[in-house]
Every structure is written in structure tokens, then in C-alpha cells.
């Protein structure tokens, strides 16, 4: 019999999270209490925000259903390991759709993960190799979780950084946001030694350390970390204005575009136009547009139009089309 009420509530919650209906008598037997106690415990869970649905009958049943808010969950060992491994795999590669929220979730989970489970997670990850579609550099999940924790906790971050030319340096920063471009992770932070805002490629960061020193967040000049990163990238690389029309609804196209490109403009129910400033090789831009899965037409610039035309001809020849 479980006499400790908090422990009994956690056990009851763990049972209810199994997607099935639990008869009151079975719950009472599992917990070693009376049905009346089960009813009182169900009422306590409801007061805590858990949407428990009851059914009428000789042996009324209970089921945890979807509510308006996301209540805390109770995970067993296997579930915790599975979620941690999945989040680590996604965090290690800057995949689209796996943004800072995923890294924050991983940081929260690993903060409370018992040592025995942390070892299982590390062992399982070391024994597996992910096959990813991105070509970005692999990042140690621990690096991202340390960064995410300092961002959320407004805690100064110290790390070693390797520049593009191989030059190494030590940085002390006030981290602001992590930004994923779809291929890479970047940290937007205020560099205390240089007294200015900087962006850092996370795959070039090593030995990140949360210093424990708290700070009051500064106001970012652009307001948005994604916009700051975009401007920072364009300062060091050739950039150009791109205008592309898609034969698809704006919402559908936006769902497949990296967020930093901005939303496309609806033209009608079945088409939209994207105006964006981009940088980097035009060949990569052409391939990226082609892999969105929608018919598109490039209006500007002329150089990108030519690159897309050449890419289309090359793909046609590769498929045995006219030469």
C-alpha cells in the first residue's frame, strides 16, 4: 500500500499516461488503496491541471485526455532514455524543424536525468550512426545543451573558438539566442572582451563552460536574433536579392522554407512570391529551391535564373532526357 500521497499521485499519473481507460477498481488494486481514495486523488490531479476524464458505470473508468495546456509528464526509465536519444540526434545536426526549443527541451531533460540513465543515453548514441539529409557539421549535443541553459538562465558563457582561418581564441559572452539555419547552428551573443555583438558557428566552439555569473540581457540592435544573423552573414559574403514565384499556397511554401528567409507573399489561393536577400553560392540556392517540392519560377537575379536553367538541363540529361 502506498501511504505517501505525493508518491501515490505520481504513480497514479504514470498509470493514467498509458493510453487506455483504467477501471477504478484496477487503479485501487495497483495503488493499494480504496476506490474512494482513488477518486480523491483524481480530483487532486484535476486541481493540478491534469485533464482526467471519468466514465460512468458499475466500475467507472478514468482516462487522461488532451487539455488546453501541456501539464508536466512522468516518464519511466525507458521513455526518458528514448526521448533523450532522439533529442540528442536532432540537436547534433542542424536539421530544419529542430530549433532552439528542441535544444531547450534536451537541456531540461538532461539536467534531471539520473546518472545511470545518462550513461545509457551516451552508450546508445555512441553505438549508433544517424543518416541525415543535411550537409552541416556534426555538433556534440552537450555543447548545445550548455549553450541553451545559459541562454535560458541569463548566465555568462566561456568557450574556445576557432575562426574560419583556423585562428583560436577564448571568448567570454552573454549568450542571447541559438539560431538554426537548416544546415548549421549559430550562437548570437554579446562578446564582453570586444564589447560588441557577435555570431559564432557552434561547430567551431569547444569547451563551453557556464560561468555561473548572471547578467541582465542587453537589447539586440535588430530585435531578432535571426535577422541579426542574416545581416552578419551578408556583411562577410556576397549577397543578392532573389524573387521567386511558387505554384503553391503561401502557407505550404513557408512550412518548408528556412525561417530566416521570411514568409512568402500570397498572390492567390494557389500561388505566392518570395522576395529575400540571400548569400552564398547560387548553385546551392538553386538546389535548395528545387528540393522544396513545388513548381517555381525565378524572376531575379538573372544569374540565378541561368544557374537554375543549367541545373534543370543537367538533371534532364542525367535522367536520359535530350542532350
N, C-alpha and C positions, 0 to 999 in steps of 0.2 A: 504493500500500500504506500502511495506517495503522499506523505503528510505535509511536505513543504509546498505551500501554494505557488510561489513563483516557478519552482521546478516543475510542478504539475501542469501549470499553464503552458510552459514551453513544450512539454511532452504532448499536451493536447494540441497545441498549434502545429507541431511537427506531424501529428497524425492527420489533422484536417488538411494539410497541404498536399497530401496524397489525393489525386483527382478521383474521388469516389464519394459516395454517401455513406456516412458512418451511423449505424443504429445507436441510439442512446445506451442500450444495454451493453453493446460491444465496447463502447468507449468507457463505460463504468468498469467493465471487467479489465480492460487494458490498464486503467489508471488505479484500480483497486479502491474505488470509492463508490458512493451511492449515485443513482441517477439524478437525485436532487442536487448533489454536489456538481455533477456534470453540467446541469442546467445553470447553476450559479457561475461556474467557470466560463461557460459560453457567453453569459451576459457580461462578464469581465472583459473577455476578448472583444466583444462588440463595443464596449466603452473605450477600449484602446484603439478602435478604428478598424478592426478586422471584420469584414462583411460575412458573417456566418448566417447561412440560410437554414431554416428549420422546416421539416415536413411533418404533417400531421399523421397520426396513425397509432396503432397499438404500441409500437416501439419506435416512436418518432426518430427520424434521422437528421443528421447535420452535414452540411457541406460548405466549404469555403468558396465563395464566388467572387467575381470581379466587382470592385467598388469604384468610387470616384477618385480615390487616392491610392498610392502604392504603399502598403504597410510593410514593416520590416518582415523579412523572411527568416526561417530557421532551416539551416542546411545540415544534412548529415555529412560524414567524412567524405563519402564518395562524390556527393553532389558538389561539395566545396572544392575538391581536387579537380573535378571536371570543369567547373566554371573558371577556376584559376588557370588551368592549362589553356582553355580556349581564349581567355583574355590575353594571356601571355603571347600566344601565337599571333593574335591580331595586332598586339602592341609592337611586336618585334619587326613588323613590316608595315609601312605606312600605306595601308590599303584604304581605298575610298570607302566611306561609311563607317570606318573605325576611327573616330576622332577623339578629342580630349576627354569626352565623357567616358569612353571605354577605359582610358588610362586612369581616370579618377576612380572608377569602379574597381579596377585591379589594385590600386593603391590602398583603398579602403579594405578590400578583402585580405590582402597580404599583411596588413597591419595587425589583424586579429587572428591570422591563420596559425594554429599551433605548430610547434617545431617539427613534430612527426609528419604533419601533412605538408609542410613547406618542403621537407626533404623528398616526399613522394612526388610533389609537383616538379621539382628540379630534376629528379631522376627520370621521370616520364618525358619531360621536354628534351632532355639530353639524348634520349633514345629514339626520338622521332625527328623527321625532316619534313617541313612543310613545302608543298608545291604551290607557289604563289604566282599570280599573274603580273605583279608589279616588278619593276626593274630597279627599285630603290635599294639602298644599302640596308643590311640587317642591323637591328639595334637590340642591345640587351634590354629585356623588359625592366630589369632593376633600374636602369638609367632613367627610363620614362617614369617609373613609379616614384622615384626620389624627386624628380622634377615636378610631377603632378602634385605631390604632397607639399612641396614648398610653395607652389603657386596657390594652392587652396589655403595654406596656413599662413601666407604672407611672411615667409621665412627666407632669409638670405641664403643664396646657393653659391658654393665654391666648386670649381671644376677646372680640369685641364682641357685646353682647346687646341686643335690642330687646324691651322688655316689652309686654304687651297694650295698654297705654295709649300706646304709642309712645315712651316714655322710653328713652333709650340709656344704656348703661353698659359699662365694661370689667371683665372677670372674670378672676381667676386661680384655677384649680381643680385639685383632684386627682380626675381622672375615674375613675369606678368601673365603670359599665356603660352600654351603649346599649340602649334598650328600644323595641321597635316595638309599637304598639297596633293595627296593622292599617290605620290612616289616617295616623299621624304617627310620627316618630322623636323620642325624648326621651333626653337625657343625664342620668344620675344622677351627681352629683359633689359633692365637699366644697368649698365656697366658702371660700377662705382669708381673704378680706377680711371676710366676715361670720361666720367661724368656726362654720359650720353646714352641714348637708347641704341641697342644693337640687336641683330638677329644672329642666331647660332644654329648651324646644322647639327642636329642631335647625334648623327652618326659620326661626327668629328669630336664629340665630347667624351671624356673619360674621367674616371674617379670623381663622380658627382658627390657632393657632401652637403647635407643640410646643416648649417652652422648653428641653428637654434636662436639666432638673433632675429627678432621680429622687426617689421617695418610697416609704415603706412604707405599703401600703394600710391604711386605717382600717377598723374593724368597722362595718358598716352597722347602724343601730338595728333594722331589721326583718329583717335577714338576707338578704332577697330584694330585688333591685332592682325587680322587677315589683310586689311588694307595697308597697314604698316609694312608687313612682309612683302606685299606686292610692290609697293613703291621702292623698298630696299633692293629687291631683285632687279628692278628695272634700272636702277642707278648704275649697276655694275654690268648689265648685259644689254645688248641691243633690244629695243622694244619696238612694237609697231601696233597700229590699230587694225583690228580684224572685224569684218562684218560678214556674218554667215546667216543664211535663211534655212530653216529646217521645216520639212513637211511633216510636222508632228506638233501636238499641243505644247504650249509653253511649260506646263507643269511636268509633263513626261520628260521633256528635254532637261529641265532644271534638275530633275532627280538623278540624272546621270552625269551632270557637269560638276567639276570641282567648284566648291562654293566661292573660291576667290575670283572666279571669272564673272561672278554676278549673275543675276537672273536674266533670261531672255525676255524679249518684249513680245507679247501676243499680237499677231496680225489678224487672225480669225480663229475659229474653233479648232482648225486643223493645221495651223502653221504659226511660226514665230521667228523672230530675228534676234540674233545675239550681236551686240557691239561690245568689244572688250579690248583692253590693252594687254598684249601677251609678249613674252620674250622667249629666247631660246631658239633652237633650230626649227625652221619652218617644216622640215620633214617630220619632226616629232608632232608638231601641231596637226599636220595633215593626217598622220596615223591616228592621233587621238580623236579627231573628228570622225574618221571612218569607223572607229570601234564603238561609237555611241549607239549604233544600230538603227539610225534614222537616215532617210534621204536628206541630203543637204546641198546647198549651193553657196560657194564662196564668192562674195562680191568684191571684197577688198582684203588685203592689198593685191596688186597684180602679180607680185612674186609668189604669193601663197596660192593664187589661182593656178599658176603654172606648175607649182610643185604638186598640187592635187591632181592636175591633168596628167603629169608624168607618172605619179603613183598609180592612178587608175589604169593607164596603159600598161604599166609593168605588171600589175595584178592580172589584167586581162591576158597578157602573154603567158603568165605563169599558169593560168587555168586552161591554156590551149586555145586562146582566142586569136584573132587576127594580129599579125605582127606588123 
